[in-house]
Amino acid sequence: MAPDNRAEEAFPQQPALIRELEARFHHLTELLYDTRVLPQRLEEEVLPHLTAEVTFKDPWQVAVGRDRYAVGMKGFHAMFDFRFEFHQVCVSLDAQGAGGRALVDGVMHLWQSSRVFTYPLRTILRYDFTLASPGGTTGPLLQVTAHEEMWSLGDMIEALPLLGRIYAGAFRPAFARGFLVASRLASGWRSTSSGS
């Protein structure tokens, strides 16, 4: 199947725009996932890029609205000490070039206040966004409509000091064996029932 080049034909500067948006999402993520960033800077550089009805979602919660997002953002920065290690940032635009999705892949490093224990958490961030071109500004106005943090509960458990060893050394291997046994049984059952 040939790639859909309609967006590139309608917006010949698309590769430059994508590079610019990737840099902007890299910067936005640096602000959000580095607790050395002061709350005032978060308000000035993050909140203007959020729609009034922005949604935030992670494996533990869902919040809707810029006000709730702001409270969670400031609280997260006050409760934890963390940094984000980037692996890649990728932006794709919709066919009209009016919005799209950014994916950020990396590791969120959480520390206890004592800095004795580091907690690395592989994280994928998804930002859905719209673009507008208001008069008098340079570049498109970026508006984030949704922000999702995706990370594995298994990775979170595995990073815990004692429980992590039990999980990685006993539970995961036992579960894998059980899953393979169940898979063989299901495959055998399906092949005998479809042959009848």
N, C-alpha and C positions, 0 to 999 in steps of 0.2 A: 504494500500500500504506500503510495507516495505521500510525503509530508504535506501538511496543510500550510501553504505559503501565503494565504490571503492576508494575514496580519502583516507579514513582511512587505507585501506589495502595497498595502494601504499605508503603512508606516515604515518608510525606507530607513529611518534612523533606529529601528527596533534593536539591533545589536548594541548600539551605544546606550539606548534607554535601559536595556536589561543590565548592562554593566553598571550604570548609574544606580539602578534600583538595588542591585546586589550589594553595592557599597553602602547604600542607605540602610538596608536591612542588617548588614554587618554592624554598622554603627548603632542602630536601634537596639540590637541584641547585646552589644557591649554595654550600653547604658543599663538595660534591664537586668543583666546577669553579672554585674560587678558591684558588690556592696560598697566599694570605695566611692561610688558615685553618690553625690549629695542629693537629698530629696528635692531641693530647689531646682537642680539641674534636670532631674527626672520630670518635674512638672513643666519646665520650660521646653525640653527637647523630646519628650515622649507623648505627653497628653495631647498636644496639638495635632498629632498624627492619628488619633483614635476617633472613630465615629461615636456619636452619643450613645448608640446601642451596641457598642463593641461587645463581643463575647470572649470570655477567657475560659479555657477548659484544660484540666489536667486529670490524671487518673483518680484524684481525690475529690475534685470539685468542679462546678460550673458556675460562673458569675456573668451577669449581663449588665451592661451600662458602664460608661466612663467613670462615674463616681465610685462604683464598687471596684472597678479595675484600679483606680488610683489608691484606694484604701489598701487593697491587697498588695499592690506594688510597693508602697511605702512600708507596709508591715513586713513583707518578705525581706526587704532590705534591713529592717530593724532587728528581725529575729534571727537571721542567719548570716554567715560569712561565706561568700561563694564567689567564684570566677567561672568564666566559660571558655573552654578551649575549642576553637573552631576547627572543623574538618572540612566543611564546604558550605557554600551558600549558593542556592540556585533559584532563579526567578523565571516563571513562565507567565506570559500575557495571554489574555483571552483574545479571540479572533478580532474583536473591535479595538484592542489596545487600550481599553478603558479600565482595566483592572487585571487581576490575576492572583497568583499564589506564589509565596516565597517559602522555600524549605531551607532550614538551617540545621546542619548535622554537626554534632560535637559532643563534648563531655562537660557536664556541670560538675565542678569540684566544690563540694561542701566541706567546711571545716567546723570543728567544735571551737568554742571560744578559746580553748587552750592551745589550739593548733597541733595537738598531739595526733589526732585521728583525722585523716582525710577520707572523704567519702566521694569517690568518683561515680557519677551517674550518667551513663550514655543517654543522650537526649536528642530528640528530633523536634524542632519547633516548626509549626505551620502557621503562617500568617496569610490570611485572605485580605485583599486590599482592592480599593478603587483608586483611579487617578482622575484628576480634574485639572484643567488649565485655566486658573483664574487670571484675569488681566493684571499686569504689573509685577508678576513674580517670575523668577527664573526656574525653569523646570516644572514638571507636573506636581500638583499637590497630592501627596500620598496620604490616604486615609485607610487605616487598618480597621476592617470590619470584624475579624475573628483572629484570635491568637490561641493556639493549642500547643501544650507541652505534652510530648509523648515520650514516656520512658517505661522501662520494664520493671514490674514489681519484683520479678525474679532477680534482676540485677540489683535492685535495692536490697533485697534480703541477702543476696550473696555477698554484698559489701559489709554486712554487719560482722563484727569480730567473731563471736562464737557460733551464732546461729548460721552465719554464712558458710562455715566449714561443714556443718551438718547438712545444710541445704545442698551445697555443691558436691559434697562427697558421698552422701547417702540418698537424699530425697530425689535429686535429679536423675542419677543413674537408675534407681529403682523405678521411678516413674517412666523413664525411657524404655526399660525392659517390659514393664506392664503394658505400655502403649503398643509396643511391637507385638506382644502376645495378642492383645485385643485386635490389632490390625490383621494379623494372620487369621484369627478366627473369623473376623468380619469378611475378609477376602474369600476365605473358604466357603463361608455361608453364602455369600453373594454368587460365587461361581457355581455352586451346586443348585441354588434356587433359580438362576437364569438358564441353566442347562436343562431344567425340567420342562 
